Amino acid sequence: MADYETIRVERTGDVAKLTLNRPERLNACPPAMADEIFAAIRDLGDARALLIVGEGRAFCSGADLAGGRDSDSSISGGDRSFTVLQQSYNPMMAALWNLPIPVVTAVNGPAAGIGCSIALAGDFVIAGKSGYFLQAFVNIGLVPDGGSSWILPRLAGLAQATRMMMLGERIHGEEAERIGLITKCVEDDALISEATAIAEKLAAGPTVALARMKANLRNGLQTDLNTALQMEAEGQRLAGSTEDSREGGKSFLEKRKPVFKGR
């Protein structure tokens, strides 16, 4: 895998691990990091699951406000904000949301602003008890971006999304689990092992079927029943023609655990 300046990408078996790697800035995400995440997503090869973590004390504290070339961000105002969102942050979020393999995110410390959006783009979002989710744009007179106005109400409902966006309140890990914003909250020292175990389980699963499940779940949020039924039928036709499907049926008859190969 390629070398990057603001992230680190490693491969263990069928799991690709992407680490947000600016711990001195609490992994704040300038456009350069968004561009690297986008490039890494497009370069995952035959990985069957993606795990995203933050180095150090944070998952991602948002866009970088420190100034300078590498920190020119979506909150720099006016036309520049629009351009940076369109060129860097929005393509990254679309690529992450639409990735056909399962994504697991492990949230320690803040997941704020664009970091909140990155975290919640995971199919499985695991937070440590120190983790929290924050939409603080209201505090600086700006509008939440990174797809948060689309993602938040679909995960936690309109009332909780409105609370997060208009009041700018932190939602800590335990509450995030309670309101359905995330999959699970665990002790901080168990965070990485828990998230890794889920990623490894997904990577060992029937990859084509999982991809169709993911697409059907996400598309099903914005379609009608008849369309959803058609998507399921098409997905079943595709998954049913795979080697993994044949292995699944054979293992069931032989009363053993299936060994899926992702094809």
N, C-alpha and C positions, 0 to 999 in steps of 0.2 A: 504494500500500500504506500501511497505517496507521503512525503514529509510535509508538515504544515507548521506555521508559526504560532497560531493561536489555539490549535486543537491538537490532540494526539489520537491516532487511530491504530488499534491493534486487533489482531485476529487470533482467537483461540477456538480451534475446531471450526464449527459452523457459526459461531457468534462473533460478530464485529462489535468492538467496544470503542465508542467515541467519547473522549474526555475533553471537556471544555477546560482549556489549560492557560488561564490567565489569573492564577490564584492571588497575585498581588493586587489585582483589581476586582476581587471577588467574582472573577470570570465574567465581568461586564463584556457585553457583546457589541463591538463596533462593526461597521459594515464589512471590514476585512474578515472578521470571524464568521459573519453570516455567509460571506462568499466561500469561505473554506468549508463550512458545514455543507453548503450546497454541493460543492465539488466532491466532498467525501461521500455524500449520499449517492451521487452518481457513479462512484467508483467502488461500490461494495462487492462487486463481482458476484460470486455464488454464495455469499453469506446468507444464512437462513433466519437470522434474527439480529436485531441491532439493540445494543445497550448503550444508553447515554448517561454519563455521570459528570459531576463537576469536581475539579481538583481543589483540595483545600477545604476552606470553611463555608463554601457556598456552592449552590448549583449554578445560578447565574443571576447577578444583581441588576440586570437590565441592560439597556444601551449605555455606552460609555459617555459620561458627561464631562470627562476631564479636559476635553479640548485636544487640539492637535490633529494631524492628518489621520492617524489610526483610530481616532475616537469621534470623528464626524458622524453623527447619528441621526436617527429619525426625529429626534427632538431638537434639532438645530433650527427649526422654524421655517414657515412659509414654503416657498417653492423647493428649497433644498430638502425639507422633510419629505415632501411628495416624491421627489426624484430618488432619494436614498431608499425609501420604502419600496418603490416600484422596481428599483434595480438590484437591491440586495436582500432586504428582509422578506419581502413578499415571495420572491422565487424560492428562498430557503424554506419558508413555512409551507408553501404548496408542495414542494418536493418531499418534505418530511411527512406531511399529512397523507400524501398519496403513495408513500412507499409501500410496495406490495408485500413486504415481509413484516412480521410483528416487531414492534418497537417497545422497549421497556425503558422507562426513565427512573433514575434514583435521585431523589431530591433531599439534599442536606442543606440546611441554612436557607437563605432567600432564593426564591424563584420569582423574580420581580420583572414587571414590564415584559419585554420580549422573552426574558427567561421563563416567565410564567407560561407564555404561549408555547415555547419549546417543550417545557416539561409536560404540559397537558396534551401535547400532540402524541404522546405515547399511548399505545393500546393498553399498557399496564403502567400505571403511575404509582410508584412506591415512595413514600416519604418517611424520613426519620422524624422523631418527635421534635427535633430542632428545626425541621423544615417548615417553611411557610410560603404561601402564595399571595402575591400582592400586585394590585393594579393601582399604581400611585399617580397616574397621569393627571387626575383631577387636582392634585396638590400643586401642579405647575401649569394649570390651565390648558391642558392638552387632552386629546381624545385617545383612548386606548387603541392600540394597533396590533399588528402581528396576528390578526385573525381572532383576537380575544372576544370581540363582540359576536362572533359566530360560534366560537368554541364554548365559551362559558355557559350560555343558556342551554346549550345542548347537553352539557354534563351535569350542571347543578340546578337548572331551571332559571326562569326569568327573574324571580325575586332575588335569588342569591347572586346572580350575575349583576343585577342592578346595584345591589349592596356593595359588591366588590368594586365596581367601576365608579359609581357616583359618590361613595363614602370613602373609598381608598383604604378599606380596612384589611389588615392582615388576616389570612385564614390559615391557622396553624394545622399541622399534619393531622392531629386527632379529629379536629372539627372538619377538615377537608374530607376525611373518610366518612364521617357521620352524615354529611350532606350530599354524598355521592360524587364529589368533585374528583376523587382519586380512588385507586383500587384498594390501597392498604397503607396503614401507618404502623411502623415498627420501631423498636428501640434503635437509637443511632448506631450502636455498634453491630447491629444485625442488618443494616440497610444494604450494604453492598452484597453480602452473601445471599440475602433474600432476593434481591433484584437479579443477581447472576443466576441463581437457581431457576428462576422463572424464564429468563432468556434461554438458558440451556435446554429447558424442557420444551420451549417453543421451537428451538432450532432442531430438536430431534423429532418434531411432529411432521404431519403430512403437509408439506410446504404449499402445494397448489391449493389444497382445500382450505388452509388457513388464510391464504391470500383472498380467496373468494369469500370466506366468512367476513374478513375485514372490509372488503369492498361492499358487501351486502349490508353490513351493519351501518356503515357510514352513509352509503347512498340511501338506505332505508329511512334515515332521519328526515329526508326531504322529498319523499315520493309517496305515491298511494299504494294501497294493498295490491292491486292488480299488477302494477309494475314490479313490486317486491316479489310477488309470486313468480313472475317471469324471470327475474334475476336469479332467484333460487333454482329454478329449473335449469337455466343455462349454466349456473355454477355446478349443479349436480352432474350435468352432462360432461363438463370439463373435468371435474374431480374424479368422476367415475371411470374415466378413461386412463387414469394414471397408474403407474407401477405401484405407488403407495396404496391406492385403493385395492388393488389386487392382493397386496400383502396384508392389508387390514382384514379383508374377507378370509384369507387363508389362515391368518393367525387366530381369528375368532373360531373357526372350525377346529383348529388344532389346539385350542385352549392355551395359547401362549401369548406373551407380550409382542406386539408388532415391532418390526424394525423398519422404520421409514427412512427413505433415502432422499426425499425431497424432489422426487420426479415421478 
